[in-house]
Each structure stands twice: as structure tokens, then as C-alpha cells.
């Protein structure tokens, strides 16, 4: 019984540990829900909402509306990007978002779904 309790407490501690995420000038990497709140699609476009805890000062671009990374709807692979983001959010997967360094607003250029550790 003591072993079971210790194992359950250990598992709970691992699950309660915040997922590692890091954002740099042109990218964010980690479990998607560690730096992104949601994915939204509207008549204005498709956006990833960045969590309030992400330090905006380290990004080399301005978040749209102060909170959003824009996903260009004219991207050749926009449907694949949307599908990968839905997958990442539903399973809280590791991703790396590459931001376009030529844009002043934070605009997604590359999305990479990373292998599980």
C-alpha cells in the first residue's frame, strides 16, 4: 500500500510540473499549451493566442492585438498547418513555431510537430 501511495504521489508530481516552453526572437518551442492558449478562426483570419505569461519583449515582432500570432491564410499548406495545430492542441504535443523574420507582426512561417520524448 505504501508503494502504491508513493507511486501515485510521484506520478502526480510529474504531471503537475509545468511543461517546458521557450520563446525566442523568431520562435516558440515546447508543449503547445505551455505558450499558446487557443487557436481561433474568424473572418479576420486564423490566429494562435499566446498565453499572458509569455514574455513579449523577447519576440522580434508585435503580436496581433497584443496576443496573437497570425497564420497567413494564403500559405500553400494552410490546411495542413490547421490540421497539425488541431492535433497539437488536442493532445498537448510538442511543437516549434517559426515566425517570419521579415514581418513586423508575428506571423507563422513554419510549424513543426516534434517527436514525443
N, C-alpha and C positions, 0 to 999 in steps of 0.2 A: 504494500500500500504506500509506503514511504517513497519507494522508487517511482511509482506511478505519479504521485504528487510532485516529486522533483522534476520528472519528465514534463508534466503538464506546465509547471511554472517556467521551466526552461524554454519550452515552445512558445508560451505566451510572451516571454521577454523578447524572443527573436521576432515574433510577429508585431510586437508593439514598437520595435525600433524603427525610427523614421527611415524611409528609403533614401538612399544617397542620390542627390541630383546636383548638377553643377551647370551654371550658365557662364559663358564667356562672351567675348565681344560678338562673335558670329555664330554661336551655337548653344544649345542646351542639351544635356545628356543625362539619362537616368530613367527610373520608372516614371512613366508619363504623369501619374498623379502626384509626383513629388515636385513638379514645377508647373503643371498645367491643371486648370480647374475643369475646363469643358471644351467641347467642340460645338460651334454654332454655325448654322447656315441660315442666311436671310437674303432678302432682295439686295442687300448691300454687299454680299459676298460670303465667303467661308472664312472662319476665324478660329484660332485656338486662344482661349482665355488663359492668361498667365496668372498664377497664384500671387496673392499680395505679398507673400514672404520672399519672392524673387527680387534680388537687388537690381533694380532697373538701371542703376548707374554703370554697371559693368557691360551692359549691352551697347553696341556701337550704333544702334538705331533707336528710333522712337516707336514705342508700342502704339498701335492704332487706338485712339480713345484712351490712351494711358494703360490699357490692359490686354490688348490683343495682338497676336501675330497673324498677319494676313496670309491667306493661302490663295495665290493667284488662280482664278477660275479659268484662265486661258492657258494654264500649264498643259502640256501634251498629255501627261499622265494624271490629271486631276482626279479621275475616278479611282485610280489605284491608290493615290495618296489618301483619299477619303476612306477607302476600304481599310487601308493599313491603320489609319488613325482610329477608326471604329474598333478594330481588333485590339489595338494597343490600349484604348480606354476600357474596353470591356474586360480585359484580362490584366490590366495594370502592368503592361510589358515594358521592357527596357527599350528606349528609342534614343536616337540622336536627331535633333532638328538642326539643319544647317540653314542659316539665314543669309540672304543675298547681300554681300558686302557693297554692292553698287547702289543699293536703295537707302534712302534716309528713313523710311518707315520699315519696321520689322516685317520682312516678307520671307516666307518659306521658300527655300530653293531646293533643299534636299531633305528627304525623310528616310531614315534607316531604322529598320526594326532589328534590334540586336539579339543575338542568341542568348538563351537562358543560361545562367551560370551554373 
